[in-house]
Amino acid sequence: MGVLFDYFAAASDEEAASVIDRVGGPGSPETMVAPPEGRQRGIFGRKRRAPEPAVSAAPDLVVYDTLSVKGIDPVVQLGTLEELLTGRPYDDVVDDPRSGHHLAMRDGGERLVFTLTDPLTAALAEASDETLERVAGPWSETEEFWNAADPSDLAEFLKELAGLAQRAQAGDQKLYCWVSV
């Protein structure tokens, strides 16, 4: 199945972290509900099977503007993108407190919410389609893509991510990534 990456915009780190238990990520209105506490043994003293968490649709939950992808991680791959797009040295990118900072984690790291840096968000929001297409070529050749990335596919992803960044900035929001292994 692979690792799923949902890039989304939220107004605060707390709001972004709150999506960790969404079944389908930040673009879903469904969340995990803890099983009810109760007897752990049956009437004959045998152990009962532990109840599974339930899925609950909550109409009052915010469904976030989301871009879902596989194979483009928010830490290393977007770090190299930020270096290419902004000219900021990679060491400075990874030293940014928002670079790869996880806000929430569940199930031993099977689900995470990461922050994206403000300089990357700004660069994406300001970039023209031509700039994104030009950056996609060298980005596809970085070792993080194992020489298996198609620059035109990456350019399309970048245009969609740039649109998300533009909407985030217009709404005074920041970018985040929900990860599910």
KOLDRENPA-841552 format. One record per residue: residue number from 1; residue in three letters; chain; x, y, z of N, C-alpha, C, O, CB in turn. Coordinates in steps of 0.2 Angstrom, whole numbers, plus 5000, padded with zeros to 4 digits. Glycine has a CB too. Layout:
BEGIN
    nr   rest   kette   n.c1   n.c2   n.c3   ca.c1   ca.c2   ca.c3   c.c1   c.c2   c.c3   o.c1   o.c2   o.c3   cb.c1   cb.c2   cb.c3
   NUM    ALA       A      X      Y      Z       X       Y       Z      X      Y      Z      X      Y      Z       X       Y       Z
...
This chain:
BEGIN
    nr   rest   kette   n.c1   n.c2   n.c3   ca.c1   ca.c2   ca.c3   c.c1   c.c2   c.c3   o.c1   o.c2   o.c3   cb.c1   cb.c2   cb.c3
     1    MET       A   5004   4994   5000    5000    5000    5000   5004   5006   5000   5003   5011   4996    4995    5000    5006
     2    GLY       A   5010   5006   5004    5014    5012    5004   5012   5017   5009   5008   5017   5013    5014    5015    4997
     3    VAL       A   5016   5023   5009    5015    5028    5014   5011   5033   5010   5012   5035   5005    5022    5031    5016
     4    LEU       A   5006   5036   5014    5002    5041    5011   5004   5048   5015   5005   5048   5021    4994    5039    5013
     5    PHE       A   5004   5053   5010    5006    5060    5013   5000   5064   5011   4998   5065   5005    5012    5062    5010
     6    ASP       A   4997   5067   5016    4991    5072    5014   4994   5079   5017   4995   5080   5022    4985    5070    5018
     7    TYR       A   4995   5083   5012    4997    5090    5013   4991   5094   5014   4986   5094   5010    5002    5093    5007
     8    PHE       A   4991   5099   5019    4985    5102    5021   4987   5109   5024   4992   5110   5026    4980    5098    5025
     9    ALA       A   4982   5113   5024    4983    5120    5028   4978   5120   5034   4973   5118   5034    4981    5126    5023
    10    ALA       A   4981   5123   5039    4977    5124    5045   4980   5131   5048   4985   5133   5047    4978    5118    5050
    11    ALA       A   4975   5133   5053    4976    5140    5056   4982   5140   5061   4985   5145   5063    4970    5143    5058
    12    SER       A   4983   5134   5064    4988    5134    5070   4991   5127   5070   4988   5122   5068    4984    5136    5077
    13    ASP       A   4996   5126   5074    4999    5120    5075   4994   5115   5079   4994   5109   5078    5006    5120    5079
    14    GLU       A   4991   5118   5084    4986    5114    5088   4980   5111   5083   4979   5105   5084    4983    5118    5094
    15    GLU       A   4978   5115   5079    4973    5113    5074   4975   5108   5070   4972   5103   5069    4970    5119    5070
    16    ALA       A   4981   5109   5067    4984    5104    5063   4985   5097   5067   4984   5092   5064    4991    5106    5060
    17    ALA       A   4988   5097   5073    4989    5091    5077   4982   5087   5078   4982   5081   5079    4992    5093    5083
    18    SER       A   4977   5091   5078    4970    5088    5080   4968   5083   5075   4963   5079   5076    4965    5093    5081
    19    VAL       A   4971   5083   5069    4969    5078    5063   4972   5072   5064   4971   5067   5060    4970    5081    5056
    20    ILE       A   4976   5070   5069    4980    5064    5069   4976   5058   5069   4978   5053   5066    4984    5064    5075
    21    ASP       A   4970   5058   5072    4965    5052    5072   4960   5052   5067   4956   5048   5067    4962    5052    5079
    22    ARG       A   4961   5056   5062    4956    5056    5056   4958   5049   5052   4964   5048   5050    4957    5062    5051
    23    VAL       A   4953   5046   5051    4954    5039    5047   4956   5040   5040   4961   5037   5038    4947    5035    5047
    24    GLY       A   4954   5045   5037    4956    5046    5030   4960   5052   5029   4961   5055   5024    4950    5047    5025
    25    GLY       A   4963   5055   5035    4967    5061    5034   4963   5067   5035   4957   5067   5037    4971    5061    5028
    26    PRO       A   4967   5073   5035    4963    5079    5036   4958   5081   5031   4954   5085   5033    4969    5085    5036
    27    GLY       A   4957   5078   5026    4952    5079    5021   4946   5075   5022   4941   5075   5018    4954    5078    5014
    28    SER       A   4946   5071   5028    4940    5066    5030   4936   5069   5036   4939   5072   5040    4943    5059    5031
    29    PRO       A   4930   5068   5036    4926    5070    5042   4926   5064   5047   4922   5064   5052    4919    5072    5040
    30    GLU       A   4929   5058   5046    4929    5053    5050   4935   5052   5055   4941   5054   5053    4929    5046    5046
    31    THR       A   4934   5051   5061    4939    5050    5066   4938   5044   5070   4933   5040   5070    4939    5056    5071
    32    MET       A   4944   5042   5073    4944    5036    5077   4941   5037   5084   4943   5043   5087    4951    5033    5078
    33    VAL       A   4937   5033   5087    4934    5034    5093   4937   5028   5098   4936   5022   5096    4926    5034    5093
    34    ALA       A   4939   5030   5103    4942    5024    5108   4936   5020   5110   4931   5022   5111    4945    5028    5114
    35    PRO       A   4938   5013   5111    4933    5008    5113   4931   5010   5120   4935   5013   5124    4936    5001    5112
    36    PRO       A   4925   5008   5121    4922    5010    5128   4926   5005   5133   4928   5000   5132    4915    5008    5129
    37    GLU       A   4927   5009   5139    4930    5005    5145   4925   5000   5147   4919   5002   5148    4933    5010    5150
    38    GLY       A   4927   4995   5150    4922    4990    5152   4926   4984   5155   4932   4983   5156    4917    4988    5147
    39    ARG       A   4921   4979   5156    4924    4972    5159   4929   4969   5154   4928   4969   5148    4919    4967    5160
    40    GLN       A   4935   4967   5156    4940    4964    5152   4939   4956   5152   4942   4953   5148    4947    4966    5154
    41    ARG       A   4934   4954   5156    4934    4946    5156   4926   4945   5155   4922   4948   5157    4936    4943    5163
    42    GLY       A   4925   4939   5152    4918    4937    5151   4915   4934   5158   4918   4934   5163    4918    4931    5146
    43    ILE       A   4909   4931   5157    4906    4929    5163   4909   4923   5166   4908   4921   5172    4899    4927    5162
    44    PHE       A   4913   4919   5162    4917    4913    5165   4924   4915   5167   4928   4910   5167    4916    4907    5160
    45    GLY       A   4926   4921   5167    4932    4923    5169   4937   4923   5163   4943   4924   5164    4935    4918    5174
    46    ARG       A   4935   4921   5157    4940    4921    5151   4941   4928   5149   4936   4932   5149    4937    4916    5146
    47    LYS       A   4947   4929   5146    4948    4936    5143   4944   4937   5137   4943   4932   5133    4955    4936    5141
    48    ARG       A   4941   4942   5136    4938    4944    5130   4943   4947   5125   4948   4950   5128    4932    4949    5132
    49    ARG       A   4941   4947   5119    4945    4950    5114   4945   4958   5115   4939   4960   5116    4943    4948    5107
    50    ALA       A   4950   4961   5115    4950    4969    5116   4946   4972   5111   4946   4970   5105    4957    4972    5116
    51    PRO       A   4941   4976   5113    4937    4980    5107   4941   4984   5103   4946   4987   5105    4932    4984    5111
    52    GLU       A   4940   4984   5097    4943    4988    5092   4941   4996   5092   4935   4997   5094    4942    4986    5085
    53    PRO       A   4945   5000   5091    4942    5007    5090   4937   5008   5085   4937   5004   5080    4948    5012    5089
    54    ALA       A   4932   5012   5086    4927    5013    5081   4928   5019   5076   4932   5023   5078    4920    5014    5084
    55    VAL       A   4925   5019   5071    4926    5025    5066   4919   5028   5067   4914   5026   5067    4927    5022    5059
    56    SER       A   4920   5035   5068    4914    5039    5069   4914   5045   5064   4919   5048   5063    4913    5042    5076
    57    ALA       A   4909   5046   5060    4908    5052    5056   4906   5058   5060   4900   5057   5063    4903    5051    5050
    58    ALA       A   4909   5063   5060    4907    5069    5064   4906   5075   5060   4911   5078   5057    4913    5071    5069
    59    PRO       A   4900   5076   5059    4898    5082    5054   4901   5089   5056   4901   5093   5052    4891    5082    5053
    60    ASP       A   4903   5090   5062    4905    5096    5065   4913   5097   5064   4916   5102   5065    4904    5097    5072
    61    LEU       A   4916   5091   5061    4923    5092    5060   4925   5096   5054   4921   5095   5049    4926    5085    5060
    62    VAL       A   4930   5100   5054    4932    5103    5048   4935   5099   5043   4940   5095   5045    4937    5109    5050
    63    VAL       A   4933   5099   5037    4937    5095    5032   4942   5100   5028   4940   5105   5025    4932    5092    5026
    64    TYR       A   4948   5098   5029    4953    5103    5027   4955   5102   5019   4954   5097   5016    4960    5101    5031
    65    ASP       A   4957   5108   5016    4959    5108    5010   4966   5104   5009   4971   5105   5013    4961    5116    5007
    66    THR       A   4965   5098   5006    4971    5093    5006   4973   5091   4999   4969   5091   4994    4968    5087    5010
    67    LEU       A   4980   5090   4999    4983    5087    4993   4986   5080   4995   4991   5080   4999    4988    5092    4990
    68    SER       A   4983   5075   4992    4985    5068    4994   4990   5065   4989   4989   5066   4983    4979    5063    4995
    69    VAL       A   4996   5063   4991    5001    5060    4987   5004   5054   4990   5003   5053   4996    5006    5065    4985
    70    LYS       A   5007   5050   4986    5012    5044    4988   5019   5046   4986   5020   5048   4981    5009    5037    4986
    71    GLY       A   5024   5045   4990    5031    5045    4988   5034   5052   4989   5040   5052   4986    5031    5042    4982
    72    ILE       A   5031   5057   4991    5034    5063    4992   5034   5065   4999   5029   5068   5002    5031    5069    4987
    73    ASP       A   5039   5064   5003    5039    5065    5010   5040   5073   5012   5044   5076   5008    5044    5061    5014
    74    PRO       A   5038   5075   5018    5038    5082    5020   5045   5084   5023   5046   5090   5024    5033    5084    5024
    75    VAL       A   5049   5079   5024    5055    5081    5027   5061   5082   5022   5064   5087   5021    5057    5076    5033
    76    VAL       A   5064   5076   5020    5069    5076    5016   5068   5078   5009   5071   5083   5006    5072    5069    5015
    77    GLN       A   5063   5076   5006    5061    5077    4999   5059   5085   4998   5061   5088   4994    5056    5073    4996
    78    LEU       A   5055   5087   5003    5053    5094    5002   5059   5099   5005   5059   5104   5003    5047    5095    5007
    79    GLY       A   5063   5096   5009    5069    5100    5011   5074   5101   5005   5076   5107   5004    5073    5096    5016
    80    THR       A   5075   5096   5000    5079    5097    4994   5075   5102   4990   5078   5106   4986    5080    5090    4991
    81    LEU       A   5068   5101   4989    5064    5106    4985   5065   5113   4988   5066   5117   4984    5057    5104    4986
    82    GLU       A   5065   5114   4994    5066    5121    4997   5072   5123   4995   5073   5129   4994    5065    5121    5005
    83    GLU       A   5078   5119   4996    5084    5122    4994   5084   5124   4986   5087   5129   4985    5089    5116    4995
    84    LEU       A   5081   5120   4982    5081    5122    4975   5077   5128   4973   5079   5132   4969    5079    5116    4971
    85    LEU       A   5071   5128   4977    5066    5134    4975   5068   5140   4978   5067   5146   4975    5060    5132    4978
    86    THR       A   5072   5140   4984    5073    5146    4988   5081   5148   4987   5082   5154   4988    5071    5146    4995
    87    GLY       A   5085   5143   4986    5092    5145    4986   5095   5144   4993   5101   5145   4994    5094    5151    4983
    88    ARG       A   5091   5143   4998    5093    5142    5005   5097   5136   5006   5094   5130   5003    5086    5142    5010
    89    PRO       A   5103   5136   5009    5107    5130    5009   5103   5124   5013   5099   5126   5018    5113    5131    5013
    90    TYR       A   5104   5118   5011    5100    5113    5014   5101   5112   5022   5096   5111   5026    5102    5106    5011
    91    ASP       A   5107   5114   5024    5108    5114    5031   5104   5119   5035   5102   5118   5041    5116    5115    5033
    92    ASP       A   5103   5125   5032    5099    5130    5035   5091   5128   5035   5088   5129   5039    5099    5136    5031
    93    VAL       A   5090   5124   5030    5083    5121    5029   5081   5117   5035   5076   5117   5039    5081    5118    5022
    94    VAL       A   5086   5112   5036    5085    5107    5041   5086   5110   5048   5083   5107   5053    5089    5101    5040
    95    ASP       A   5089   5115   5049    5090    5119    5055   5084   5123   5057   5083   5125   5063    5096    5123    5055
    96    ASP       A   5079   5124   5052    5073    5128    5054   5069   5124   5059   5068   5118   5057    5069    5129    5047
    97    PRO       A   5067   5127   5064    5063    5123    5069   5056   5120   5066   5054   5115   5069    5061    5128    5075
    98    ARG       A   5054   5123   5061    5048    5120    5058   5049   5114   5053   5045   5111   5050    5043    5125    5054
    99    SER       A   5055   5113   5051    5057    5108    5046   5057   5101   5049   5061   5100   5054    5064    5110    5043
   100    GLY       A   5052   5097   5047    5052    5090    5050   5050   5090   5057   5051   5085   5060    5058    5087    5049
   101    HIS       A   5047   5095   5059    5045    5095    5066   5038   5091   5067   5033   5093   5063    5044    5102    5069
   102    HIS       A   5038   5086   5071    5031    5082    5071   5027   5085   5077   5030   5085   5083    5033    5075    5072
   103    LEU       A   5021   5087   5075    5017    5089    5080   5013   5084   5084   5011   5085   5090    5012    5094    5077
   104    ALA       A   5012   5078   5081    5008    5073    5084   5010   5066   5081   5012   5066   5075    5000    5074    5082
   105    MET       A   5009   5061   5085    5011    5054    5083   5007   5049   5086   5005   5050   5092    5019    5053    5084
   106    ARG       A   5005   5044   5082    5001    5039    5085   5004   5032   5082   5008   5032   5077    4994    5039    5082
   107    ASP       A   5003   5027   5086    5004    5020    5084   5012   5019   5083   5013   5016   5077    5000    5018    5078
   108    GLY       A   5016   5022   5087    5023    5021    5086   5026   5024   5080   5031   5022   5077    5025    5014    5086
   109    GLY       A   5023   5029   5077    5025    5033    5071   5021   5031   5065   5023   5032   5059    5032    5032    5070
   110    GLU       A   5016   5027   5065    5012    5025    5059   5008   5030   5057   5006   5030   5051    5008    5019    5061
   111    ARG       A   5006   5035   5061    5003    5041    5059   5006   5047   5062   5008   5047   5068    4995    5041    5061
   112    LEU       A   5008   5052   5058    5011    5058    5061   5008   5064   5057   5005   5064   5052    5019    5058    5059
   113    VAL       A   5009   5070   5061    5008    5076    5058   5014   5081   5058   5017   5082   5064    5002    5080    5061
   114    PHE       A   5017   5083   5052    5023    5087    5052   5021   5094   5050   5016   5095   5047    5028    5084    5047
   115    THR       A   5025   5099   5052    5025    5106    5050   5029   5106   5043   5034   5103   5042    5028    5111    5055
   116    LEU       A   5027   5111   5039    5032    5113    5033   5034   5120   5035   5031   5124   5039    5028    5113    5027
   117    THR       A   5040   5122   5032    5043    5128    5034   5039   5134   5031   5036   5133   5025    5050    5128    5032
   118    ASP       A   5039   5140   5034    5036    5146    5031   5040   5148   5025   5037   5150   5020    5037    5152    5036
   119    PRO       A   5047   5148   5024    5050    5150    5018   5048   5145   5012   5047   5148   5006    5057    5150    5019
   120    LEU       A   5047   5139   5013    5044    5135    5008   5037   5137   5006   5036   5137   5000    5045    5127    5010
   121    THR       A   5033   5138   5011    5026    5140    5009   5026   5146   5005   5022   5147   5000    5022    5141    5016
   122    ALA       A   5030   5151   5007    5030    5157    5004   5033   5157   4997   5030   5159   4992    5035    5162    5008
   123    ALA       A   5038   5153   4996    5041    5152    4989   5036   5148   4985   5036   5150   4979    5048    5147    4990
   124    LEU       A   5033   5143   4987    5028    5140    4983   5022   5144   4981   5020   5144   4975    5025    5134    4987
   125    ALA       A   5020   5148   4986    5014    5153    4984   5016   5158   4979   5012   5160   4975    5012    5156    4991
   126    GLU       A   5022   5160   4979    5025    5165    4974   5027   5163   4968   5028   5167   4963    5030    5169    4978
   127    ALA       A   5029   5156   4967    5032    5153    4961   5027   5153   4955   5021   5152   4956    5034    5146    4963
   128    SER       A   5029   5155   4949    5026    5154    4943   5026   5147   4941   5030   5143   4943    5028    5159    4938
   129    ASP       A   5021   5145   4937    5021    5138    4934   5028   5137   4931   5030   5131   4931    5015    5137    4929
   130    GLU       A   5030   5141   4927    5037    5141    4924   5042   5139   4929   5047   5135   4927    5039    5147    4919
   131    THR       A   5043   5143   4934    5048    5141    4939   5047   5134   4942   5052   5131   4943    5047    5147    4945
   132    LEU       A   5041   5132   4943    5040    5126    4946   5042   5120   4941   5045   5115   4943    5032    5125    4948
   133    GLU       A   5040   5121   4935    5042    5116    4930   5050   5116   4929   5053   5111   4928    5039    5118    4923
   134    ARG       A   5053   5122   4930    5060    5122    4929   5064   5119   4935   5069   5115   4934    5063    5129    4929
   135    VAL       A   5061   5119   4941    5064    5116    4947   5062   5109   4947   5066   5105   4950    5061    5120    4954
   136    ALA       A   5057   5107   4944    5055    5099    4944   5060   5095   4941   5062   5089   4944    5048    5098    4941
   137    GLY       A   5064   5098   4936    5069    5094    4933   5075   5092   4938   5076   5086   4939    5072    5097    4927
   138    PRO       A   5078   5097   4941    5084    5095    4945   5081   5092   4951   5085   5087   4954    5088    5101    4947
   139    TRP       A   5075   5093   4954    5073    5090    4960   5072   5082   4958   5073   5078   4963    5066    5093    4962
   140    SER       A   5069   5081   4952    5068    5074    4951   5075   5070   4950   5075   5064   4951    5065    5073    4944
   141    GLU       A   5081   5073   4950    5087    5070    4949   5091   5069   4956   5096   5067   4956    5091    5074    4944
   142    THR       A   5087   5072   4961    5090    5071    4968   5090   5064   4970   5086   5060   4968    5087    5076    4973
   143    GLU       A   5095   5062   4974    5095    5055    4976   5089   5052   4980   5088   5046   4980    5101    5054    4981
   144    GLU       A   5085   5057   4983    5079    5055    4987   5074   5052   4982   5069   5048   4985    5076    5061    4990
   145    PHE       A   5074   5053   4976    5069    5050    4971   5072   5044   4968   5069   5041   4963    5067    5055    4966
   146    TRP       A   5078   5042   4969    5081    5036    4966   5081   5035   4959   5080   5030   4956    5078    5030    4969
   147    ASN       A   5082   5041   4956    5081    5042    4948   5075   5039   4945   5075   5036   4940    5087    5038    4945
   148    ALA       A   5070   5039   4949    5063    5036    4947   5058   5041   4946   5052   5039   4945    5061    5030    4952
   149    ALA       A   5059   5047   4947    5054    5052    4947   5053   5055   4940   5058   5057   4937    5055    5057    4952
   150    ASP       A   5047   5056   4938    5046    5059    4931   5045   5067   4933   5041   5069   4936    5040    5057    4928
   151    PRO       A   5050   5071   4930    5049    5078    4931   5042   5081   4929   5040   5086   4933    5054    5082    4927
   152    SER       A   5039   5079   4924    5032    5082    4923   5027   5080   4928   5023   5084   4930    5030    5079    4916
   153    ASP       A   5028   5074   4931    5023    5072    4937   5025   5076   4943   5020   5079   4946    5024    5065    4939
   154    LEU       A   5031   5078   4944    5033    5082    4950   5031   5089   4949   5029   5092   4953    5041    5082    4951
   155    ALA       A   5031   5091   4942    5029    5098    4941   5022   5099   4942   5019   5104   4945    5030    5100    4933
   156    GLU       A   5018   5094   4940    5010    5094    4942   5009   5094   4949   5005   5098   4952    5007    5088    4939
   157    PHE       A   5013   5090   4953    5012    5090    4961   5014   5097   4963   5011   5100   4967    5017    5085    4964
   158    LEU       A   5020   5100   4961    5022    5106    4963   5016   5112   4962   5015   5116   4966    5028    5108    4960
   159    LYS       A   5013   5111   4956    5008    5116    4954   5002   5116   4959   4999   5121   4961    5006    5116    4947
   160    GLU       A   5000   5109   4961    4995    5108    4965   4997   5111   4973   4993   5114   4976    4993    5101    4966
   161    LEU       A   5003   5109   4975    5005    5111    4981   5006   5119   4981   5005   5122   4987    5012    5108    4983
   162    ALA       A   5008   5122   4976    5008    5129    4976   5001   5132   4976   5000   5137   4980    5011    5132    4969
   163    GLY       A   4996   5129   4973    4989    5131    4974   4987   5131   4981   4984   5136   4984    4985    5127    4970
   164    LEU       A   4989   5126   4985    4987    5125    4992   4991   5130   4996   4988   5133   5001    4989    5118    4994
   165    ALA       A   4997   5131   4994    5001    5137    4998   4998   5144   4997   4998   5148   5002    5008    5137    4996
   166    GLN       A   4996   5145   4991    4992    5151    4990   4986   5152   4994   4985   5157   4997    4991    5152    4982
   167    ARG       A   4982   5147   4994    4976    5147    4998   4977   5148   5005   4974   5151   5009    4971    5141    4996
   168    ALA       A   4982   5144   5007    4984    5145    5014   4986   5152   5016   4984   5154   5021    4990    5140    5016
   169    GLN       A   4991   5155   5012    4993    5162    5014   4987   5166   5014   4986   5171   5018    4998    5164    5009
   170    ALA       A   4982   5166   5009    4976    5170    5008   4972   5169   5015   4969   5174   5017    4972    5168    5002
   171    GLY       A   4972   5163   5018    4968    5162    5024   4972   5163   5030   4970   5161   5035    4965    5155    5023
   172    ASP       A   4978   5165   5030    4982    5166    5036   4984   5159   5039   4983   5159   5045    4979    5171    5041
   173    GLN       A   4985   5154   5035    4986    5148    5037   4993   5146   5036   4997   5149   5032    4981    5143    5035
   174    LYS       A   4995   5140   5039    5002    5137    5037   5001   5130   5034   4995   5127   5034    5006    5136    5044
   175    LEU       A   5006   5127   5031    5006    5121    5028   5008   5115   5033   5013   5116   5037    5009    5121    5022
   176    TYR       A   5005   5109   5032    5007    5104    5036   5006   5097   5032   5004   5098   5026    5002    5103    5042
   177    CYS       A   5009   5092   5035    5008    5085    5031   5006   5080   5036   5009   5079   5041    5015    5084    5028
   178    TRP       A   5000   5077   5035    4998    5071    5039   5001   5065   5035   5000   5064   5029    4990    5070    5039
   179    VAL       A   5004   5060   5039    5008    5054    5036   5004   5048   5039   5003   5048   5045    5015    5054    5037
   180    SER       A   5003   5043   5035    5000    5037    5037   5004   5031   5034   5005   5031   5027    4993    5036    5035
   181    VAL       A   5007   5027   5038    5011    5021    5035   5007   5015   5034   5009   5010   5032    5017    5020    5040
